[in-house]
Structures are given as C-alpha cells and as structure tokens.
Amino acid sequence: MQVKTTRFGTIQIEEKELITFPWGIPGFENLKSFVLLEYKNGPFQWLQSVEEPGVAFVVCSPDYLGMVYSAPDAKKKLIGLERDEDLVVLNIVSFDRETKAIHFHVKSPLLFNVAARVGYQWTMETDELKGHLAMPQSSLP
C-alpha cells in the first residue's frame, strides 16, 4: 500500500508492517494506524501515521540511554502480549530547535506487541517510576 507523508513523500509499505494503536496516542486519539520507519542507521526511528501525512514521532529505544522498563501485566494485557520476548518499548523523543535540547519522554513509553502489531502509550504516574523503570547510575558524586 502507498502512504503519503510530509517528510518522506509517498512510501510503499506492506500491510503486515502496520502497527495498530486501538486507543490512538494521547493527543492523537483519532489516529490508529502507524508504521515504524528506520532513520539513517542510527538509534532514532520515525513512527509515521498512515492516516495523517503530517503526523510522525521520532522514537528511540530506552536502551540507548541505559533505561530498562518493566511493564506490569495489566499493561501487557492491553496489547495482548502473551510472550515477553514479543514486547518492544520505545520512547518518543522531541527536539527543541532553539536550545538544541533533546527530550526523551521517559514517563510515557510506547509498548509494542510485535507479534500482534499492536501498540499502546503507557503514561506512568510518578509512583510507577520506581517500580517499573531502571535508570543508569550517574558517575557524578
């Protein structure tokens, strides 16, 4: 199928590459179908909406920053996850063009069931961070 995008022009994808977000992504609840696109062999990828050409999110594996998420069973159930090896976690990344700062959306990881091609954005409460997110230890005193 052909997908029109504002960043990449018209791209050709297979239907099996589609990722469904049954509840959308907060702020974009009406968009349910996305595709993950590689970007220059680096740590970043694009999560491109199939329905809206101008909507695409830069995403990155939390491994890039040394973070590890432990998704609770209730969240895994939402995406029909049966095997933990089918879980992929990505973080949305935003860029501030003025300050050239990069912001990783640590409290709102995207959970993907790669076997079922289903995704969900888990918005974590502050108290969930301690139990479900391991952060790298700082080398600063």
BELNORRA-V410711 format. One record per residue. N is the residue number from 1. RES is the residue in one letter. PHI is phi in degrees with one decimal (* if undefined). PSI is psi in whole degrees, 0 to 359 (* if undefined). OMEGA is omega in whole degrees, -180 to 180 (none if undefined). Layout:
n=N res=RES phi=PHI psi=PSI omega=OMEGA
n=N res=RES phi=PHI psi=PSI omega=OMEGA
This chain:
n=1 res=M phi=* psi=153 omega=179
n=2 res=Q phi=-98.9 psi=138 omega=180
n=3 res=V phi=-125.3 psi=126 omega=177
n=4 res=K phi=-88.0 psi=134 omega=178
n=5 res=T phi=-133.5 psi=154 omega=178
n=6 res=T phi=-81.9 psi=335 omega=-177
n=7 res=R phi=-90.9 psi=326 omega=-172
n=8 res=F phi=-117.5 psi=5 omega=-176
n=9 res=G phi=73.3 psi=206 omega=178
n=10 res=T phi=-87.4 psi=127 omega=-179
n=11 res=I phi=-117.8 psi=153 omega=178
n=12 res=Q phi=-103.2 psi=125 omega=176
n=13 res=I phi=-131.9 psi=158 omega=174
n=14 res=E phi=-87.7 psi=147 omega=179
n=15 res=E phi=-58.2 psi=329 omega=-180
n=16 res=K phi=-69.6 psi=349 omega=178
n=17 res=E phi=-85.8 psi=349 omega=-177
n=18 res=L phi=-67.1 psi=143 omega=175
n=19 res=I phi=-118.8 psi=126 omega=-179
n=20 res=T phi=-97.7 psi=130 omega=172
n=21 res=F phi=-109.4 psi=95 omega=-174
n=22 res=P phi=-55.4 psi=328 omega=180
n=23 res=W phi=-105.1 psi=9 omega=-175
n=24 res=G phi=69.5 psi=196 omega=176
n=25 res=I phi=-117.8 psi=135 omega=-178
n=26 res=P phi=-46.3 psi=128 omega=-176
n=27 res=G phi=92.8 psi=343 omega=-180
n=28 res=F phi=-135.7 psi=43 omega=-174
n=29 res=E phi=-61.2 psi=335 omega=-179
n=30 res=N phi=-79.5 psi=349 omega=179
n=31 res=L phi=-97.7 psi=120 omega=-173
n=32 res=K phi=-114.8 psi=343 omega=-172
n=33 res=S phi=-120.3 psi=126 omega=-177
n=34 res=F phi=-134.9 psi=165 omega=173
n=35 res=V phi=-136.2 psi=143 omega=180
n=36 res=L phi=-96.2 psi=125 omega=-177
n=37 res=L phi=-116.3 psi=135 omega=177
n=38 res=E phi=-69.4 psi=154 omega=179
n=39 res=Y phi=-135.4 psi=106 omega=172
n=40 res=K phi=50.0 psi=38 omega=176
n=41 res=N phi=54.3 psi=21 omega=-180
n=42 res=G phi=-102.3 psi=193 omega=-178
n=43 res=P phi=-77.8 psi=349 omega=-176
n=44 res=F phi=-98.1 psi=150 omega=175
n=45 res=Q phi=-135.2 psi=170 omega=176
n=46 res=W phi=-113.5 psi=132 omega=171
n=47 res=L phi=-101.1 psi=99 omega=-172
n=48 res=Q phi=-96.2 psi=130 omega=173
n=49 res=S phi=-69.0 psi=139 omega=177
n=50 res=V phi=-85.7 psi=334 omega=-176
n=51 res=E phi=-89.0 psi=334 omega=-176
n=52 res=E phi=-130.6 psi=108 omega=-174
n=53 res=P phi=-55.8 psi=330 omega=-176
n=54 res=G phi=-88.4 psi=359 omega=-178
n=55 res=V phi=-105.6 psi=114 omega=177
n=56 res=A phi=-151.1 psi=141 omega=-179
n=57 res=F phi=-115.1 psi=137 omega=171
n=58 res=V phi=-79.2 psi=132 omega=-180
n=59 res=V phi=-130.6 psi=158 omega=-178
n=60 res=C phi=-151.7 psi=148 omega=176
n=61 res=S phi=-68.6 psi=138 omega=177
n=62 res=P phi=-64.0 psi=340 omega=176
n=63 res=D phi=-57.2 psi=329 omega=-179
n=64 res=Y phi=-56.9 psi=327 omega=179
n=65 res=L phi=-103.7 psi=7 omega=180
n=66 res=G phi=77.8 psi=18 omega=-180
n=67 res=M phi=-93.0 psi=148 omega=177
n=68 res=V phi=-133.5 psi=126 omega=177
n=69 res=Y phi=-98.2 psi=147 omega=173
n=70 res=S phi=-121.3 psi=96 omega=-176
n=71 res=A phi=-73.3 psi=132 omega=178
n=72 res=P phi=-69.2 psi=157 omega=-178
n=73 res=D phi=-55.8 psi=323 omega=-179
n=74 res=A phi=-61.1 psi=323 omega=179
n=75 res=K phi=-74.4 psi=321 omega=178
n=76 res=K phi=-62.7 psi=322 omega=-180
n=77 res=K phi=-63.8 psi=325 omega=-180
n=78 res=L phi=-58.7 psi=329 omega=-179
n=79 res=I phi=-105.2 psi=13 omega=176
n=80 res=G phi=67.0 psi=29 omega=-177
n=81 res=L phi=-73.7 psi=124 omega=178
n=82 res=E phi=-105.9 psi=332 omega=-179
n=83 res=R phi=-128.8 psi=130 omega=-179
n=84 res=D phi=-59.5 psi=332 omega=180
n=85 res=E phi=-69.3 psi=349 omega=176
n=86 res=D phi=-91.4 psi=2 omega=180
n=87 res=L phi=-91.2 psi=128 omega=172
n=88 res=V phi=-123.3 psi=135 omega=179
n=89 res=V phi=-115.4 psi=132 omega=175
n=90 res=L phi=-132.1 psi=153 omega=175
n=91 res=N phi=-111.2 psi=140 omega=172
n=92 res=I phi=-73.6 psi=141 omega=-179
n=93 res=V phi=-122.3 psi=134 omega=175
n=94 res=S phi=-121.3 psi=156 omega=-177
n=95 res=F phi=-124.8 psi=132 omega=175
n=96 res=D phi=-96.6 psi=109 omega=-175
n=97 res=R phi=-65.7 psi=328 omega=-179
n=98 res=E phi=-69.4 psi=311 omega=-176
n=99 res=T phi=-94.3 psi=351 omega=-177
n=100 res=K phi=61.7 psi=27 omega=179
n=101 res=A phi=-87.6 psi=146 omega=176
n=102 res=I phi=-108.3 psi=132 omega=-180
n=103 res=H phi=-120.7 psi=120 omega=175
n=104 res=F phi=-92.6 psi=126 omega=-178
n=105 res=H phi=-80.5 psi=79 omega=-172
n=106 res=V phi=-66.5 psi=323 omega=-176
n=107 res=K phi=-82.8 psi=0 omega=-178
n=108 res=S phi=-136.9 psi=63 omega=-180
n=109 res=P phi=-70.1 psi=154 omega=173
n=110 res=L phi=-93.9 psi=128 omega=177
n=111 res=L phi=-105.2 psi=132 omega=-180
n=112 res=F phi=-124.2 psi=133 omega=168
n=113 res=N phi=-95.4 psi=102 omega=-174
n=114 res=V phi=-70.3 psi=335 omega=179
n=115 res=A phi=-71.5 psi=319 omega=-178
n=116 res=A phi=-94.7 psi=350 omega=-179
n=117 res=R phi=60.4 psi=46 omega=-180
n=118 res=V phi=-123.1 psi=140 omega=180
n=119 res=G phi=-128.8 psi=161 omega=-179
n=120 res=Y phi=-154.9 psi=137 omega=174
n=121 res=Q phi=-95.7 psi=117 omega=-179
n=122 res=W phi=-91.0 psi=110 omega=177
n=123 res=T phi=-92.9 psi=110 omega=-174
n=124 res=M phi=-85.5 psi=140 omega=171
n=125 res=E phi=-79.0 psi=158 omega=-178
n=126 res=T phi=-56.0 psi=321 omega=-179
n=127 res=D phi=-69.9 psi=342 omega=177
n=128 res=E phi=-77.8 psi=337 omega=-176
n=129 res=L phi=-57.9 psi=314 omega=-178
n=130 res=K phi=-62.1 psi=320 omega=-175
n=131 res=G phi=-84.4 psi=342 omega=-171
n=132 res=H phi=-127.2 psi=3 omega=-179
n=133 res=L phi=-137.8 psi=121 omega=174
n=134 res=A phi=-102.0 psi=124 omega=-179
n=135 res=M phi=-105.1 psi=153 omega=177
n=136 res=P phi=-66.0 psi=148 omega=177
n=137 res=Q phi=-79.0 psi=135 omega=179
n=138 res=S phi=-72.7 psi=145 omega=177
n=139 res=S phi=-89.0 psi=0 omega=179
n=140 res=L phi=-80.9 psi=148 omega=179
n=141 res=P phi=-67.8 psi=* omega=none
